[in-house]
Amino acid sequence: MAESKDKLKDFEKSLQHLEKIVSNMESGELGLEESLEQFEQGIKLAKTCQDTLANAEIRVEQLIEKNGLQQTVPFEDLDED
């Protein structure tokens, strides 16, 4: 359980850092080299966040299956109702 909380905190920190990078880059105040460094760091953070979300989705599906719930509905399908 503690590991899950740590991963959630890491995810939230990564997401906040990514948002800060985007804000800095959108400001237009960074030079080319710094923009490239920020972009590279942003790509790494985005990948980390995507991996964390993918693992969370797998965990949710496993919990649903384990508990005999009907089925999962992809988030994309929820908008169609």
C-alpha positions as CSV (number, residue, x, y, z in Angstrom):
1,M,0.0,0.0,0.0
2,A,2.8,2.4,0.8
3,E,4.4,1.7,-2.6
4,S,1.2,2.7,-4.3
5,K,1.1,6.0,-2.4
6,D,4.7,6.6,-3.3
7,K,4.0,5.9,-7.0
8,L,1.0,8.3,-6.9
9,K,3.1,11.0,-5.4
10,D,5.8,10.4,-8.0
11,F,3.2,10.6,-10.7
12,E,1.7,13.8,-9.4
13,K,5.2,15.4,-9.0
14,S,6.1,14.3,-12.6
15,L,2.8,15.7,-13.9
16,Q,3.3,19.0,-12.1
17,H,6.9,19.3,-13.4
18,L,5.7,18.5,-16.9
19,E,3.0,21.3,-16.6
20,K,5.7,23.7,-15.4
21,I,7.9,22.8,-18.4
22,V,5.0,23.4,-20.8
23,S,4.3,26.7,-19.2
24,N,8.0,27.8,-19.4
25,M,8.2,26.8,-23.1
26,E,4.9,28.5,-23.9
27,S,6.2,31.7,-22.3
28,G,8.7,32.1,-25.2
29,E,11.3,33.4,-22.8
30,L,13.7,30.4,-23.1
31,G,16.6,30.3,-25.5
32,L,16.9,27.5,-28.1
33,E,19.3,25.4,-26.1
34,E,17.2,25.6,-22.9
35,S,14.0,25.0,-24.9
36,L,15.6,21.8,-26.3
37,E,16.7,20.6,-22.9
38,Q,13.2,21.4,-21.4
39,F,11.6,19.6,-24.4
40,E,13.8,16.5,-23.8
41,Q,13.0,16.5,-20.1
42,G,9.3,16.9,-20.9
43,I,9.3,13.9,-23.3
44,K,10.9,11.8,-20.6
45,L,8.3,12.9,-18.0
46,A,5.4,12.3,-20.4
47,K,6.7,8.8,-21.1
48,T,7.0,8.1,-17.3
49,C,3.4,9.4,-16.8
50,Q,2.1,7.3,-19.7
51,D,3.7,4.2,-18.3
52,T,2.3,4.9,-14.8
53,L,-1.2,5.3,-16.2
54,A,-0.9,2.2,-18.3
55,N,0.1,0.2,-15.2
56,A,-2.8,1.7,-13.3
57,E,-5.2,0.7,-16.1
58,I,-3.9,-2.9,-16.0
59,R,-4.3,-3.0,-12.2
60,V,-7.9,-1.7,-12.5
61,E,-8.7,-4.3,-15.1
62,Q,-7.2,-7.1,-12.9
63,L,-9.2,-5.9,-9.9
64,I,-12.4,-5.8,-11.9
65,E,-11.8,-9.3,-13.3
66,K,-10.8,-10.7,-9.8
67,N,-13.9,-9.4,-8.2
68,G,-16.2,-10.7,-10.9
69,L,-17.5,-7.4,-12.2
70,Q,-19.1,-7.4,-15.6
71,Q,-16.7,-5.7,-17.9
72,T,-14.6,-2.6,-18.4
73,V,-15.6,0.2,-20.6
74,P,-12.9,2.2,-22.3
75,F,-13.0,5.9,-21.4
76,E,-13.5,6.7,-25.1
77,D,-16.8,4.8,-25.1
78,L,-18.2,6.7,-22.1
79,D,-18.6,9.9,-24.2
80,E,-20.9,8.1,-26.7
81,D,-23.7,7.6,-24.1
